[in-house]
């Protein structure tokens, strides 16, 4: 069987969760179980522990992770980054995109089903609460059709109350990654009037999460997330996907244990459809709605075992693996992506290692010319901007390198940069006229702290005449 000609293509003309009238078709997936589902549960426990625990871990009094967009301060693994380091983040984002492309080319959409926060929160938290309160899919359908009596009102109240509390917890944790756990605790313990912005942010995030996980649900993966649409570009016939073995499975027919089979191994039980959280039929082939959660694999393996057939009718495999029984190979496309990824990672590692803890910018004051001074000297007014990325206060002195007779006079108090802070100042730089050979003289100014050179900055000194 060369193609999937036996499968109708009508499913590609519409979204499975929208009916002919454009109304939402609610998905009631059956409670999954099986070996792969257990692996997903164990992985989700680790993920949730890390997600909710990281904001409480500190290094030198600072969070291990902080993405403070408001103050433009970022901490990754205890390393502080400022806007001046944005190019490192830009390259990091590019590496992530290439990694996603490479990962998808080889392993398909496994990330969505096993590591995506949307899936983990939905399937491993909110969905399990729903199973606990409302029961499995059949009970949920019956409860939805039932009139609003005291029993239904109680179940709905408890479920949505727990949904809201869980959304509130996720919102607070998410905010802790932005402003830090200490600021979050202030918002939670002090009167709301002192933290109006933070209080509104918590309510807004809570509302968004509650809406997503109580109503929008799988539509995030189907409609909003662009990753599913990327599959059409990134996947090829050698990519590993959750696939139905149509060579072995067709033609489908009902079948009982120990009964003589006349067709394929698929007994058309539809369990793979019933457990799918996005409501698709994996037997139709690769679809953008499929998040590779593997619930269909567990369901099919259970049924194959029940009727005495070999497991693996639905499994991780490639199109070539199913059609031609070809094992996964490292194609030239995969090699190219890997080479680019390794180069980018090497550049990123070099930038991180060579990254300076200090930055300094020195420019001549705008609109100011040179000033002739007594004793055959000429001065220029400069402004300096200093960035201290360390956790220690930084006293600063300046020295003109290569010009022993040059001098610097700081305007105001001595330069000092607080820890993790930025400061600005101004100073006059004096040169002997005999040292000025042309209109603009290039100078190197050394920035010292406690006698140690921490930065060298180039600038131009404007002289009276061009010799």
N, C-alpha and C positions, 0 to 999 in steps of 0.2 A: 504494500500500500504506500504509494509515493507521497501523497499529500493528505490533507484533512478534508478531502472532498465529501466525505460522508457527514460532515458536520455543517449544519446550516449557518450562514453568516449573518442572520438577522440580528443576533445579539450585538453585533458591532455597530448597528445603526442607532442605538439608544443606550442610555444608562440603565442598568438593571434595577436601580432603586427609584426610578421615576416611571409612573404608569403612562398610558396613552394620553391621558388628560393633563399630563404635566404635574400631577400631584405626587407627593412623597410616598413611596412604598416602604413601610417600616420593616427593618430587618430584625428577625428574631432568631439569631443563631442558636443552635443547640449547644449545650455545655460540652466543650471539648475535653478529651482525656486521651492518655496514651503516652508513649515514651518521649516523643518530641515535645509534647505539651509540658511534660514534667521538666525537661531541660529548659524550656522557656521560662517556667516558673522560677527555677533556681537562678537563672540569669537575671530575671527581673528583681529577685530579692537583693542580689548584689547591687544592681542598678539603683534601686530605691534607697538602699542603705547609703550609697555614695551620694545620691542626689540630695537627700535630706540631711546628711551628716557633714558634707564638705563646708557649708557656711560656718560651722562651729570650730573648724580646725584653723589654728593661727600659727604663723611663723614670725617670730620677733614682734609679736603683738599685732600683726596684720593678718587679714584673711589669706588663706592659701589660694583662693580664687576670688577675684573681684572684677566685675565689668562695669565700672562706674562711668556711664556715658555722660552723666550730668557734670561731673567734675573732670571728665576726660582723664581718668586714672584707671589703669588696668593692672591687675596682678595675676600672673599665671605661675603656678608652682612656686610662689613666694617671690618671684621676680617682678619688679615694678616697671611698668611701661607707661610712657607719656605720649602726647600727640606727636612729638618729634620722632617716635619709634613707629609711627603708623605704617611706614613702608614694610616693616617686618610683619605686621598684621596683614597687610595687603598680599604679601608673598605667601603667608600662611593660608589665607583664604584661597589663593590660587592652587596651592598644594592640596588643600581639602577637595577642591573641585576635581582636580586630576585624579585624586585617590578615589573619589566617588565614581568617576568614569571608569577607572581601571577595575574597581571592585564590581561594578555593575556588568562590565564586559565579561568578567569571569564568573561571578556568582549571582548575577541577576539582582533581584530586589530583596535580598535576605535582610539587609539593614532595616527595612520598613517593618518586617514582622518580628524581628528579634531585638532591635536596639533603639528604634525610634521612640522618643518620649510619648508621642501621641498614642501609639499602639500599646505601649507598656501601661500607661495610665488608664487607657480605655479598657483593655482586655484583662489586665491583671489587678486592677483596683475597682473601677466603677462597674464593670460587667460582673465581677464576682460578687460585689454587694447586691447587684440586681438578682443574680441567681439565688443568693441567700434569702432575700426578702420575697421576691415574686415567684421563684421557682424556675424550672427549665422553660424552654421555648413554648411548649404547648400550654403551660400554665400562664405564661406571660400573654399569649394571644387571648386566652379565655378571660384573663383579668382585664385586658384592654376593652373587650366587647361587653363586659359585665356592667350593669348600672352602678352608679356611685352610691354604694351603701356604706355602712360603718366599717366593714372589713376592708373594702377597697380604699376608703379614705385613710384608714390607719396605715395600710401598706404604702400608699403614695406619700403620705406625710413623713413616715420614717425614712423611706428611700431618698426622697429629695432633701430631707434634713441632713442625712449622711452625705449626700452628694455635695451639698453646700459647704458642710464642714470640711470635707476633703478638698474641695476647690479653694476654700479659704487657706488651708494648710499649704497647698501648692503655690498659691499666690504669694503668701508670706515668704516661702522658701525662695521663690523666684526673685522677689524683691531683695532678699538678703544677698543674692549674688550681685545686685546692682549697687546697693548702698552700704552693705556690710551688716553683720548680725548685731553689732552694738547700736547702730542707728535704728535698726528695726525694733530692737527691744525698747528703745526710747519711745518710738511711735506707739508701741503696744501698751506701755506702762504709764506714759504721761498723758495729760488731757489732750483730746483731739484738737483743741484750739491751737495748741503749740505746733502741731504738725499737720496742718490742713492738707498740704500737697501729698504727704505720705499716706494719710488716711484715705484720701480720694483714690490714690493709686492702688491701695490694697482692695478697696471696694470694686474698682474698675477691673483689675485682674481677676478677682474672685468671680465677678459677673461673667467675664469672658470664658473662664474655664468651666463654670457651671453651665453656660449655654452650649459650649462645645460638647461636653461629656454627657449632658442630660438630653440633648436634642440633636445637635448637628452631627456628632459621632463620625460614622464612616465617610460622611460627605467631605470631611477634611482631606482624606486620602484620595477620594474620587474626583472632587471638583477643585479644591484649593491647592493641594500639593502638586508641584510640577514634576516631581520625580518620576511618577508613573508614565508621564508623556515622554520622558527622556529615554525610556526603555526602547521605544521604536527606533531611536538613533543608535543607542549603545549596544543593544543585544544583537548577537548573531547566532548562527546555528550551532556554535560551540559553547555558548554561554550556559551555565548551569542554572536551571530554573525549577520551580515546582511544576512537574509535567505529568500528564496522563499518557500512559503507554497505549496509544490507540492501535498499534500493531497487534498487541496482545489482547486488548480489551474489546475490540469490535469484532463482530456485531454484538450489540448489547442484547441481553435477554434475561428474563427472570429465571432464577435458578435456585434449587434447593440442594442441601448437602447429600452427597452420594448419588445424585441424579446424573444421568448421561448428558453431557454437554454437547450442544450442536453448534454453538457460536463462540464468541470471545469470552474472556473471563469477567468482563463487567456485567454484573447482574442487575444493573439499573435500579439500585436501591436508593439512590439520590442522597445518601448520607453525606457525601462530599459537598453537596450543595447546602444541606441543612446546617452544617457546622461552619460554613464560610461567613466570616464577620462582615464581608462586603456584598454578600448575596449573589455570587457568580457561580457558574458551572465550570470548574476547571477542565472538564472534558472538552470544552470548546476551544482549548488552546490558550496560549499566553494572552493575557488581557491586562490593560492598564490598571484595572481595579484590584488585581491580585497583589497582595502585600507579602506573599511567601511566608505566611504564618505557620504553614504545615499542618493546620487543623485537619485538612482534607486527607493528608497522608495517614495520620493516626486513625481517622474514621475508616478509610478504605482498608488499611492493614487489619483493623479489627474485624471487618466484615469478611475479608479474604480468609482470615484464620478461622472464622466461624463456619464457613462453608467448605473448608478443607482445600483452599487454593493457595498458591504461592503469594506471599506478600510482595509489595513493591509495584502494584499496578499504577499507583500514583506515587511518585518519588522525586528526589532531586536527580535531575539528569539534563542532558542537552538534547536538542532536536536531532542532531546527528547520532547521539547515543541511542535514542529510541528508534530512529528510522534505519540507521546503518550499523547499529551496535558498535559505534566508535567510542573509544574511551576519550576522556577529556585530555586535550593537548594544549601546550603553550604556543599559541599562534603568533605570527609576526605582529599582528595588531596588539596583542597583549605585551609582547616584548617592547614595542615602541612606547606604549603607555608607561611601562615599568621603567624604561630608561629615562624618560622625561621626568617621572616622579622621583627617581633617585637623584637626578641632577638638581631638581628643585629643593629636595630635602637637604642635599649637601650645601647649597647656597644658604638656605635658611639656618642651618646649623652654624655656618661660618658667621652669619650676621649676629646670631645670638651670642656666640663666643666673643666676637670682636666688639660687641656693643659696649659703648662707654657709659659709665654711671653719671657722667657730667656732660653738660652741653653749654657752650658759650657763644654768643653772637655779639660782635663789636662792629659798629658802623659810626661814621661821622654824623654829627647832629645835622638834621635837615635844615637847609637854608643858611647854614653857617659857613663862612670862609675862614681862612687862616687868620691868626692874630699875631702881629709883630710885638715881641716882648723885649724888655731891656736885656743887656748883655748879649746882643746878637742871637737871640733865640726866637723861635717861631712856635706857636701853639695851635693845636686843633682841639675842638670839643668833640668828644665821643660819647655815645651811649652804649651801655653793655647790658645784655640780658643773660642771666645765669640760671641754669636748671640743675637742681640737685635731685637725683633719682635714688639716693641712698637713704638710710634711716638714721643718719647722723647730721647734726648741724655743721655747716661748712664755712669756716672763715676764709676769706679770699684776699690775696694780694696780687698785684699786676706788675709785670716787668717787661720792658722792651728788649727782645732778644737781638744780639748782634750790634747794639748801639750803646756802649758803656756810658756815654754822656747824656743819653735820653733820660727823661724823668717823667713821672706820672703823679698828678695831684687829684685825689679823689674829692669830689664835691659832696659835702655832707659827711655822714658818719661812715665808718669803715664798712666795706662790703662784707656781707654775711648772708648765707642762704640757709634757711631753716630746712630741716629734713623733709624730703618729698615735697619740695616747694620750688617756686620760681621767684626771682627778685630782679629788679632793674636798678641801674644807677648811671651816673654820669662822671666823667673825669676829663681833665685837661692833660694832653700829652705834649711835652716840650722837646724840641729838637734844636741842635746847633745849626745855624745857617750853613756852616761849612759841610754839614752832613746832607744837605739838600742839593741834589744834583739835577733834578728835573721837577716838572710841575707836580707829578704824583709819585710819591715814594712808597714802595711796598714795604710794609713792616710786619714783623711777627711779634705778637704780644703773648707772653706766657702767663697762664693763669695758675697761680700757686696756692696751695692750702697746707699750712703747717710746714712750709719749706719744701713741699713736694710738688713737682710739676704735674698738673692733672689735665691740662688742655693747652694747645697752642692754636691761636687764631690769627689768620691773615687779614690785614686791612690796609687801606691807603691813607697816606698823610699828604695833605694839600700844601704845597709850598708857594712862595711869593712869585718866583720866576722860573722859567724853564731854561736851564743852562745849556 
